[in-house]
Amino acid sequence: MKLKALPLKQFNITNLPEKYYMIHPDTQMTKINDVIGYGVIATKLIPKGTIVWILDDLTQRLDESFVHNLDEVRKKELLKYCYRYRSGEFAFVWDLGRFLNHNSNPNCITTAYDFEIAVRDIYPGEEITIDYGTLNLDEPFECLRNDEEAGVRHTILPDDPLNLYSEWDKKAAEAMSYFNQVEQPLKHLINDKYKDKVIAVAAGIETIDSSINIYYKKGSVNSDNT
């Protein structure tokens, strides 16, 4: 099925059929400010414990050799919207998730189950943010600065997951206790291999798997290729 192209100012994820959702449907891309540029905001209340973004099979996974053999122009543009999957592949995000901005105190935290969960209520008009430390960067990355933000970690390091995973895990575990109390429009996209564990964690039967499982050390071989 072909998706009708829309002018940027009219683009909203709610214009897409439900099966194409990968980011929460109550979201919209907008200009945040002149420093940061564009980002994604909530258009309705997204309660704590809600899956806000999830990896699905429309995301392209590209081998490292393919990416690095591209011409410099295409490679630069591609890497702008990619992150490293735990297997070492580059995951090219196709939806509004690629416009999510960094914050060192984000309202969404990654999990070992290939989704980002809201760790506090996200109100209409509030920007949706993640921690770029979870993206498995190959080299340090300096985020654009917003002078209005105090105490924000602007330099993202490749080994951030090794230093921050316990903090992320604590927030994700607490958010998962709300999982069954809120609507989950993206729940049907949870990978089959994680479904039973997610259900058990949400019910308080099992503890959450650590986000250290998403870490990819450059040059290593990770057996998780799914």
Phi, psi and omega in degrees: 000133179272140177263130181292130179290136180239147173303145185307317184292342180262354187287127177214140183300339179288351176282351183264150176299153186304321184291350178267356178296132167231333170254155184307139184296336181269056180223161182203141176277140180205166176281126181278306175192180184288339181277306184282325184089227185269155177203192183238134179240162173277140177261344174219170177298127173248105188290155174307137180095359181272138170292124183257327177215144181215141176289132176226181188281002173274345176289130179278133175251121188243134178295148181302319182296322178297312183298314186282350175267359176288158173295158189298325181295309181292322180298317180299315181292321180296313183295338179297331185241022179247159165225165179271122174285164183300337179279350183100348177290154173272126179261117181266109185282127188266342188252196182295348178302334180287350178258008178290133182264163182275145166209139181282352170233065189287161175269359174230141181233141179285159177230169177286359185255020176065032170218157175260135182242143178290124181262000171202165178299136178248118189269157179307130181089350180280139178288139175270127184230154177229176176257116181295349176297341180275359189272001179057057180291147178279336182209162180304146183228128180262115180286152175297138185268142173239111186299344181281345181267124180254140176072020181273137177280106186270332180266118181260130185248149180303328183264015178307320180302326180292333183261338189243356188299325182293323177294316178297318182297320180298316180293318181294319180297319180293321179294324181296339178291346178260356189307314184277357182262355184233161176291143182230081182295345180254005185301326182293348181264001178298132179303135183307325184288346180255348190303311183298320180291319179298317178299317181293320179294316180297328180276355180080013181278324180232160178274155182290144174287146184287146176289352175298339179293343179270354185290133174238119177268123183306130180094351179271167178244118179254131184283348181276099182250018181248000000 
